[in-house]
Amino acid sequence: MFALLTAWLAGVFLLMSRERRNSRKRELGALRQSMQKFFLEVLSHQRHDWMNELQLVFSYSKMGRNEKIHEIVNRVSGDMHAESRLAKLGLPEFVFYLMTVKAENREVELHVKAEQELHFAGSLTSEEEECLIRAVRAGVAAYRYSGLAAKAAKPALRIVFGEESGEATLFIEPENDPLAVPVLHRAFEEALEPCSLLAEAEASGTLIRWKLPLQT
């Protein structure tokens, strides 16, 4: 009797283990498909932007407007250098979020830049990076649904990475929309409450600071 019970229990555990593995495979498959769809959508937006730039270059070349072509080339080159600096920041989750939102969001534009070559690797935990992601998401949502974005000619937020006295700085401000400053600040303050990061109110935006690791 004991041997039969043992064999039955072993069979049950085996079936449960197999079901868990199958369930995990299904979850991973669904996640992989979701990520693939997401990346394809982002690439589609980027391709659309590149096509717009190429059409402008083609139009100006037909008109002989070389100065306009130089402007476009310089602007695109500047954007590429700016994105390169962001990629080297050392905050992969946060920067990935900012760049994908920047590429796919058409209602409130995000203009993200680093003032110089900055290296913040090891300065934030993954939980703190998640806090920053939630804060930006909350800020964009607050701006969109406050009604202020709808009144702006071109609603946009500027996000600037910097460094000051051994601290990393992140400054967020609405572009040409001072009425949105307190709305954004409240959203950032509330989103950052669960973690150790603090949002400081500035005249034109919100400043977030955190300590950088000591260089050895």
Beta strands, then each sheet from edge to edge (+ up, - down):
strand 1: 109-114
strand 2: 156-164
strand 3: 167-174
strand 4: 198-201
strand 5: 206-211
sheet 1: 1+ 2+ 3- 5+ 4-
end
